Amino acid sequence: MGNTTKKVFSVADLIAACAHDAINNSRTIDFLAIFGHGTDGYQSVGAGQSFEETGTKSLLYRGIVARGGSHLNGPAEEKLTALNGLLSPKATIFLAGCNVGGGGQGTGLLTTVSTALQNRVVQGFENKVFYWTGTLTGSLKEARGSDVNSSFTIITV
């Protein structure tokens, strides 16, 4: 069973694709990469080149929320929790949009997603990435729950 790529057009599609893979292959997922456009604290999940704020086609961090509210816009955080039964305990989630991990907004997005996914590792670039070169490179921020680290990495696609 090799790596598979599935096109998704919403957060719900992402969950369905992961469930399909886990069930059809009788396994949990060790590594999940979400490619799409990004900016500090924002990862597109099917929104194309548009900036989508509803949380149905994106993961968008917002810093100020009502007590007990989600730091992700719309239904994104609630939907993401469905991944908990599909991911292995040591799974890594890679948000591969440009600048997704940048600044305080990026840190907030990574820690919020990690917490929603039971403190699994969530990574995102702090810089612009160039997919068409065949290599993704730059400063990669990583969160595990509320713990955050930055490191340098090269990932080949």
C-alpha positions as CSV (number, residue, x, y, z in Angstrom):
1,M,0.0,0.0,0.0
2,G,1.7,3.1,-1.2
3,N,1.0,6.8,-0.7
4,T,-2.2,7.9,-2.2
5,T,-3.4,11.4,-3.3
6,K,-7.0,12.3,-3.1
7,K,-8.5,15.6,-4.3
8,V,-10.8,17.2,-1.8
9,F,-13.0,20.2,-2.1
10,S,-14.0,20.8,1.6
11,V,-13.2,19.9,5.1
12,A,-16.0,17.3,5.0
13,D,-14.4,15.8,1.8
14,L,-11.1,15.5,3.7
15,I,-12.8,13.6,6.5
16,A,-14.6,11.3,4.0
17,A,-11.4,10.6,2.0
18,C,-9.5,9.7,5.2
19,A,-12.3,7.4,6.4
20,H,-12.4,5.7,3.0
21,D,-8.7,5.1,3.1
22,A,-8.6,3.9,6.7
23,I,-11.6,1.6,6.2
24,N,-10.6,0.2,2.8
25,N,-7.1,-0.5,3.9
26,S,-7.8,-1.6,7.5
27,R,-5.3,0.8,8.9
28,T,-5.0,4.1,10.6
29,I,-3.3,7.0,8.9
30,D,0.3,7.9,9.9
31,F,0.8,11.0,7.8
32,L,-1.8,13.4,6.4
33,A,-0.7,16.3,4.1
34,I,-3.2,19.0,3.2
35,F,-2.0,21.0,0.2
36,G,-3.7,24.3,-0.8
37,H,-3.2,28.0,-0.6
38,G,-2.3,29.5,2.8
39,T,-1.4,32.5,4.8
40,D,-0.6,33.1,8.4
41,G,-3.2,31.1,10.3
42,Y,-5.1,29.9,7.2
43,Q,-5.0,26.7,5.2
44,S,-7.3,26.1,2.2
45,V,-9.0,22.7,2.1
46,G,-10.7,22.9,-1.3
47,A,-11.2,26.7,-1.6
48,G,-8.9,27.0,-4.6
49,Q,-7.3,30.4,-4.8
50,S,-10.2,32.1,-2.9
51,F,-9.9,33.1,0.7
52,E,-12.7,31.2,2.3
53,E,-13.9,32.2,5.8
54,T,-16.9,29.9,6.5
55,G,-14.8,27.0,7.8
56,T,-16.3,24.6,5.3
57,K,-13.4,24.8,2.8
58,S,-10.7,26.1,5.1
59,L,-9.0,26.0,8.4
60,L,-9.0,29.7,9.6
61,Y,-7.7,30.6,13.0
62,R,-9.3,33.5,14.9
63,G,-7.7,34.7,18.1
64,I,-10.6,36.1,19.9
65,V,-13.6,33.9,20.6
66,A,-16.5,33.7,23.1
67,R,-15.7,31.5,26.2
68,G,-16.0,27.9,25.1
69,G,-16.0,28.8,21.4
70,S,-13.8,27.4,18.7
71,H,-10.7,29.2,17.5
72,L,-11.5,27.8,14.0
73,N,-14.1,29.5,11.9
74,G,-17.3,27.6,11.2
75,P,-17.6,23.9,11.7
76,A,-14.0,23.1,10.9
77,E,-12.9,22.1,14.4
78,E,-15.9,20.0,15.1
79,K,-15.4,18.2,11.8
80,L,-11.7,17.7,12.3
81,T,-12.3,15.7,15.5
82,A,-13.7,12.9,13.4
83,L,-10.1,12.3,12.3
84,N,-9.3,11.1,15.8
85,G,-10.6,7.6,15.1
86,L,-8.8,7.5,11.8
87,L,-5.3,8.7,12.7
88,S,-2.7,6.6,14.4
89,P,-1.6,7.9,17.8
90,K,1.7,9.0,16.4
91,A,0.3,10.6,13.2
92,T,1.7,13.8,11.8
93,I,-0.6,16.3,10.0
94,F,1.2,18.6,7.5
95,L,-0.5,21.8,6.5
96,A,1.4,22.6,3.3
97,G,0.1,26.1,2.3
98,C,2.4,29.1,2.1
99,N,3.0,30.8,5.5
100,V,0.4,28.7,7.3
101,G,2.6,28.5,10.4
102,G,3.6,32.2,10.2
103,G,3.4,34.5,13.2
104,G,1.0,34.3,16.1
105,Q,-1.9,33.4,13.8
106,G,0.0,30.5,12.5
107,T,1.0,29.3,15.9
108,G,-2.7,29.6,16.9
109,L,-3.8,27.5,14.0
110,L,-1.3,24.8,14.5
111,T,-1.9,24.5,18.3
112,T,-5.7,24.6,17.8
113,V,-5.7,21.8,15.2
114,S,-3.2,19.8,17.3
115,T,-5.4,20.1,20.4
116,A,-8.5,19.1,18.4
117,L,-6.6,16.0,17.1
118,Q,-5.7,14.9,20.6
119,N,-2.2,16.5,20.7
120,R,-0.9,14.9,17.5
121,V,1.9,16.7,15.7
122,V,0.7,19.4,13.3
123,Q,3.3,21.2,11.0
124,G,3.1,24.2,8.8
125,F,5.6,26.4,6.9
126,E,6.5,29.9,8.1
127,N,7.4,31.0,4.6
128,K,6.2,30.9,0.9
129,V,6.6,27.4,-0.7
130,F,7.1,26.6,-4.3
131,Y,5.4,23.3,-5.2
132,W,6.4,23.3,-8.8
133,T,10.1,23.0,-8.0
134,G,9.6,19.5,-6.7
135,T,11.0,20.4,-3.3
136,L,9.3,22.1,-0.4
137,T,11.8,23.8,1.8
138,G,11.9,26.4,4.6
139,S,11.2,27.1,8.2
140,L,8.7,24.6,9.5
141,K,6.8,25.3,12.7
142,E,5.5,22.2,14.6
143,A,2.9,22.0,17.4
144,R,2.0,19.2,19.7
145,G,-0.8,20.4,21.8
146,S,0.2,23.9,23.1
147,D,4.0,23.1,22.7
148,V,5.5,24.8,19.6
149,N,8.9,24.4,18.0
150,S,10.4,25.8,14.8
151,S,13.0,23.9,12.7
152,F,14.4,23.7,9.2
153,T,13.3,20.9,7.0
154,I,13.3,19.8,3.3
155,I,10.5,17.7,2.0
156,T,10.5,16.3,-1.5
157,V,7.3,15.9,-3.4
